Amino acid sequence: MSELFGTLPDGTEVHRWTLERGGTRVEVLTYGGVVRSVRVPDREGRPAEVALGFAALDGYLAHPDPYLGALIGRYANRLAGARFPLDDRVYALEPNEGPNLLHGGARGFDKRVWAAAPVEHGVRLSRVSPHGEEGFPGTVEVAVTYALSASGALRISYEATTDAPTVLSLTNHSYFNLAGAESGSADGHELRLAASRFTPVDEGLIPTGELRDVADSRLDFRTARKVGSGYDHNYVLDKGVTRTAQEVAELHDPGSGRTLTVSTTEPGLQLYTGDHLPEPFTPGAGIALETQHFPDSPHHPAFPSTVLRPGEVYRSETVYAFSTR
């Protein structure tokens, strides 16, 4: 089901698509591919909003920095110096976080209006990112499908092609609070994460290139424990890149009994505890589990490659499954 959600200053209409199946209700916007709402029941069967979002389009326009629920591209996370090397050439991009590029630039995929079409139990968003958009080479055709399974799991499937060599890394930037989006801090949630290493960063949050063991540190979530605060780290998932989505994380709220299980084809996952969320949200009000290739991969040959070439098809899939216990 689709309905008008709002209008941009230039008159472009933004629509909201509502998906409902298996006890899960999801709203997706054509603006930024935003997952605006996710409603699921607790252990007593009482539904509640568990994803942070704004009630109206104006909220997303006025507060773009948290990337609430947004579709991120062309490059998730950071590129050092707002540039990257590819085939003996260095491409200069427009920085939007100090000297670096964050989440695709000042007008990344999260600030574009996408075409939408219904698919079975979901919606397919698509757009053409022209050569030179935010400085990236190649005309890239992108499609992202949001669909609900019979059990109410949200499956996000990405597909893209290019007409020239480029780099591409896409993700979704939803923040979850399984106790309820207006319940306050989510730092009491329990997290299990199948990752034995992470990528340390410098003062600009750019990876150093090291893959460091999480053992004997506060970054070790291989056994479930309370999350707390102070996390904005890319984890190296033990499974690596896979053709099909495999389970990598479980987030649980003891109070409501709600559990979120994350499966993905991606090799990395950014854990961000929302410590810098701006008003009207409070710091720590939601936890982001962003599946991704590693930040700044083009500058680190040992990292999984994010290069996409003509004739290849970029494919990625992440599944957010909800249950109670």
C-alpha positions in Angstrom: 0.0 0.0 0.0 1.3 3.4 -1.0 0.3 6.9 0.1 1.6 10.5 0.0 4.0 11.2 2.9 5.0 14.7 2.0 6.4 17.1 -0.6 10.0 18.3 -1.0 10.6 22.1 -1.3 11.0 21.6 -5.1 7.5 20.0 -5.3 8.7 16.4 -5.6 6.3 14.0 -3.9 7.5 11.5 -1.4 5.5 8.3 -0.8 5.2 5.9 2.0 4.9 2.2 1.4 3.4 0.0 4.2 4.3 -3.7 4.3 2.6 -6.0 6.8 3.1 -9.7 7.2 3.8 -12.3 9.9 3.1 -9.9 12.8 5.6 -7.2 11.5 4.5 -3.9 10.0 7.1 -1.8 8.1 7.0 1.6 6.5 9.4 2.5 3.7 9.8 6.0 2.2 10.8 6.8 -1.4 12.9 9.6 0.1 16.3 8.1 0.9 14.9 4.6 0.9 14.2 5.3 4.6 12.8 2.5 6.8 10.5 4.9 8.8 8.8 2.4 11.0 9.0 -1.2 12.3 6.3 -2.4 14.6 6.6 -5.9 16.2 4.9 -7.5 19.2 6.5 -8.2 22.6 6.3 -11.5 24.5 2.7 -10.6 25.5 1.7 -9.9 21.9 1.6 -6.2 22.3 3.0 -4.3 19.2 5.3 -1.3 19.5 7.5 0.8 17.4 11.1 -0.4 17.6 12.8 1.7 14.9 13.7 5.4 15.4 12.0 7.7 12.8 10.3 11.0 12.3 6.5 11.4 12.1 6.8 13.7 9.1 9.1 14.4 6.1 10.2 17.7 7.7 12.0 15.8 10.4 14.2 14.0 7.9 15.0 17.3 6.0 15.8 19.2 9.2 17.9 16.4 10.8 19.8 14.5 8.1 22.9 13.7 10.1 21.6 10.7 12.1 20.7 8.9 8.7 17.6 7.5 10.5 16.6 4.3 8.7 18.3 5.5 5.5 19.6 3.7 2.5 23.3 4.5 2.4 25.4 4.9 -0.8 27.4 5.1 -2.9 29.8 4.2 -0.2 28.7 3.2 3.4 30.9 4.7 6.2 34.0 6.6 5.4 36.6 7.2 2.7 39.8 8.9 3.9 40.6 12.3 2.4 37.4 12.1 0.3 39.3 10.2 -2.4 40.1 6.7 -3.5 42.5 5.0 -5.9 41.2 2.8 -8.7 43.1 1.4 -11.7 46.1 3.8 -11.4 43.9 6.8 -10.9 42.8 8.7 -7.8 39.3 10.0 -7.8 38.6 13.1 -5.7 35.2 13.4 -4.0 33.5 16.2 -2.1 34.3 15.9 1.6 31.3 16.1 4.0 32.9 15.2 7.4 36.1 17.2 7.9 38.5 16.1 5.2 36.7 12.8 4.7 33.7 11.5 2.9 30.9 9.9 5.0 28.0 7.8 3.7 28.3 8.8 0.1 28.6 12.5 0.4 26.5 15.6 1.1 23.8 14.3 -1.2 24.2 10.6 -1.1 21.5 8.0 -1.7 19.9 8.9 1.6 18.8 12.3 0.2 17.5 11.2 -3.2 14.0 10.3 -4.2 13.7 6.7 -5.5 11.2 5.2 -8.0 9.0 2.6 -6.4 7.2 -0.5 -7.6 5.3 -3.2 -5.8 6.7 -6.7 -5.5 5.4 -9.8 -3.8 5.1 -8.9 -0.1 7.3 -5.8 -0.6 8.5 -2.8 -2.6 11.3 -2.3 -5.0 13.1 1.0 -5.1 15.3 2.0 -8.0 17.3 4.9 -9.4 20.1 5.7 -11.8 23.1 7.4 -10.1 24.8 9.3 -12.9 28.5 9.4 -13.6 30.1 12.0 -11.4 27.4 12.1 -8.7 29.2 13.2 -5.6 32.4 12.6 -7.6 32.0 8.9 -8.1 32.8 7.5 -11.6 30.4 5.4 -13.6 26.7 5.5 -14.2 25.3 3.0 -11.6 21.8 1.5 -11.8 20.6 0.5 -8.4 17.6 -1.5 -7.1 16.8 -2.2 -3.5 14.0 -4.5 -2.5 12.3 -4.5 0.9 10.1 -7.5 1.6 8.6 -9.4 4.5 8.8 -13.1 4.9 5.9 -15.3 6.2 7.4 -15.0 9.7 7.7 -11.2 9.5 11.4 -10.9 8.8 12.5 -7.8 6.8 14.7 -8.8 3.9 16.7 -6.0 2.2 18.2 -7.1 -1.1 20.6 -4.8 -3.1 21.5 -5.1 -6.8 23.5 -2.7 -9.0 25.5 -2.5 -12.2 27.9 0.1 -13.6 29.1 1.2 -17.0 32.6 2.1 -15.8 34.8 0.9 -13.0 33.8 2.3 -9.6 33.5 1.4 -5.9 30.2 0.6 -4.2 29.1 -0.4 -0.7 25.5 -0.1 0.4 23.8 -0.5 3.7 20.7 0.5 5.8 21.1 2.8 8.7 18.2 1.9 11.0 18.4 2.4 14.7 16.6 -0.1 16.9 15.2 0.1 20.4 13.5 -3.2 21.1 11.9 -1.9 24.3 10.1 0.7 22.2 11.3 3.8 20.3 10.3 6.2 23.0 11.4 4.1 26.0 14.7 5.9 26.5 18.2 4.4 26.3 18.8 1.1 24.6 22.1 0.4 26.4 20.5 -2.3 28.5 20.0 -4.5 25.4 22.0 -7.7 25.2 24.1 -8.3 22.0 25.8 -11.4 20.6 28.1 -10.8 17.6 29.9 -13.5 15.6 33.1 -11.4 15.1 36.5 -12.2 16.6 38.2 -9.1 15.1 37.5 -5.4 14.4 39.1 -2.6 12.4 40.8 0.0 14.7 40.6 3.6 13.6 42.5 6.8 13.9 41.2 10.1 15.4 39.2 10.7 12.2 37.5 7.3 12.5 39.5 6.0 9.5 40.7 2.4 9.7 44.4 2.0 10.3 44.5 -1.2 8.2 45.0 -3.5 11.2 42.6 -6.4 12.0 42.7 -6.6 15.8 41.4 -9.4 18.0 38.5 -8.5 20.3 39.6 -10.9 23.0 40.0 -9.4 26.5 38.4 -6.1 25.4 35.1 -4.4 25.8 34.5 -5.0 22.1 34.1 -8.8 22.6 30.4 -9.7 22.1 31.0 -13.3 21.0 29.1 -14.3 24.1 25.9 -12.2 24.6 26.2 -9.4 27.1 24.8 -5.9 27.7 25.8 -3.4 25.1 26.3 -0.2 27.1 27.4 2.9 25.2 30.5 4.3 23.4 30.5 2.0 20.3 31.1 3.1 16.7 33.2 0.2 15.5 33.4 -1.9 12.3 33.5 -5.6 13.2 35.2 -8.2 11.0 32.5 -10.9 10.8 34.0 -14.4 11.2 32.1 -15.8 8.2 33.5 -13.3 5.7 31.7 -12.6 2.4 29.1 -15.2 1.6 26.7 -15.8 -1.3 23.7 -16.2 1.0 22.8 -14.4 4.2 24.1 -16.0 7.3 23.3 -15.1 10.9 25.9 -12.8 12.5 24.2 -10.9 15.3 21.4 -11.1 17.9 20.1 -8.2 19.9 17.7 -8.8 22.8 15.7 -6.7 25.1 15.1 -8.6 28.4 12.2 -6.4 29.4 9.9 -6.8 26.4 11.4 -10.2 25.3 11.9 -8.9 21.8 14.8 -10.3 19.9 16.3 -9.0 16.6 18.5 -11.5 14.6 20.7 -10.1 11.8 21.8 -12.2 8.9 23.9 -10.9 6.0 26.1 -11.7 3.0 28.4 -8.8 4.0 31.8 -9.2 5.7 31.5 -6.4 8.2 29.0 -4.9 10.6 29.2 -1.4 12.2 28.0 -1.3 15.7 26.9 2.3 16.6 25.2 2.9 19.9 23.8 6.3 18.9 25.8 8.3 21.5 25.5 11.5 19.4 21.9 11.3 18.3 20.5 14.9 18.2 17.3 16.2 19.6 14.5 15.2 19.6 16.2 11.9 20.3 18.3 11.3 23.4 21.8 9.8 23.2 21.7 6.0 23.1 18.0 5.9 22.2 18.7 3.3 19.5 21.4 0.9 18.3 22.5 0.6 14.6 23.7 -2.7 13.2 24.9 -1.6 9.8 26.0 -4.5 7.6 28.7 -3.4 5.2 32.0 -3.9 3.5 34.8 -2.3 5.5 35.2 1.5 5.7 37.9 2.9 3.5 38.5 -0.4 1.8 39.9 1.1 -1.4 42.9 2.4 0.6 43.6 -1.1 2.2 44.2 -3.9 -0.4 44.0 -6.5 2.3 40.3 -5.5 3.0 37.5 -7.2 1.0 37.2 -5.4 -2.4 34.4 -2.9 -3.1 35.3 -2.5 -6.8 32.5 -2.9 -9.2 33.2 -3.3 -12.9 31.1 -3.3 -16.1 29.6 -6.7 -16.7 29.5 -7.5 -13.0 26.5 -7.4 -10.7 26.7 -6.0 -7.2 24.5 -8.2 -4.9 24.1 -7.9 -1.2 21.4 -9.1 1.3 20.6 -8.4 4.9 17.7 -9.9 6.9 16.3 -8.5 10.1 14.2 -11.2 11.8 12.1 -10.5 14.9 11.0 -12.9 17.6 10.4 -13.0 21.4 11.6 -15.1 24.3 
